[in-house]
Amino acid sequence: MRIGIDIMGGDFAPVATVLGSILAYNQIDENIQLVLIGDKYKIRDICQKEGFDISRFDVVHTSEYIVMGEHPSKAFAQKPDASIVVGFKMLRMHEIDALASAGNTGAMLVGGIHIVKSVPGVIRPCITAAIPRNSGNPVILLDVGINPDCKPDVLYQYAILGSLYSEYVYNVSNPRVGLLNIGAEEEKGNLLTKTTYQAMKDSKDFNFIGNIEGNEFFSDRMDVIVCDGFVGNVMLKEAEAFYALMRKRNIKDDYFEKFNFENYGGTPMLGINTPVIIGHGISNEIAIKNMILHTVELTSSGLTQKIKEFFNNDKN
């Protein structure tokens, strides 16, 4: 297995990304090759400073990188040797099995949708977030940003994607899917949620348990929460703000520490043809390490192939 890492992506790159790669290297199996994509001279200098043998990595040199404020589509066209662009080209050519980056999120979305492309049958890919709960595995929230406007058939597919992710990555049997809404009753909500509910309620494609209200967001009632990217992003940012407030007030609690994004490292794009993980722009070396480890976990699970098989069978 070959895991590509965008070494130039993130606010603290390349130091944090190289250090995170070193930490991950020390925790992965010997049959997994980390492919560092970025400025080889900077990578070499950091490895030397850490006393780490750079030959343990496969280093792919690039002369450019995409910064956070750049226009994603223009950057892809104007910087063909940028680390993210080279990484997606390697994915398309099957030179790596997965790609992870804490760099420009828009560029990652452009690469995922336009370079490696969606799985046939998937209307719109999405990105997820793992929401901690008191016991067991996190709840999968999707979408959290790609698609702020959705139609019912797109939300229906999110339920499928989230269920497959929960089952094959977190080993949850028959994941429970809830539709985020303003009330538990079937007739509650706006036009989107009411129409989506009707499509979901008799589905055999996933285990739909009905509407989920905001006050159940952190409960153990469900394993997957479905919503459009606008609502999902707001909910995710509120959870992050709540964790930041707890830390600011010096309130320490084992459960709330689970909300530290460092623990998860990154979130996958679901519905595209290869595994792609997007990390937080402010990732330090711990977050980068966990981003890489989750990329390995996601790739090892065979989730992408399971998604392809599901939608291929769905068309037949």
Buried (B, 14 or more C-beta within 10 A) or exposed (E): BBBBBBBBBBBBBBBBBBBBBBBBBEEBEEEBBBBBBBBBEBBEBBBEEEEBEBEBBBBBBBEBBBBEEBBBEEBBEEBEEBBBBBBBBBBBEEBBBBBBBBBBBBBBBBBBBEBBBBBEBBBBBBBBBBBBBEEEBBBBBBBBBBBEEBBBEBBBBBBBBBBBBBBBBBEBEEBBBBBBBEEEEEEBBEEBBBBBBEBBEEEEBBBBBBBBBEEBBBEEBBBBBBBBBBBBBEBBEEBBEEBEEBEEEEEEEEEBBBBBBBBBBBBBBBBBBBBBBBBBBEBBBBBBBBBBBBBBBBBBBBBBEBBBEBBEEEEE
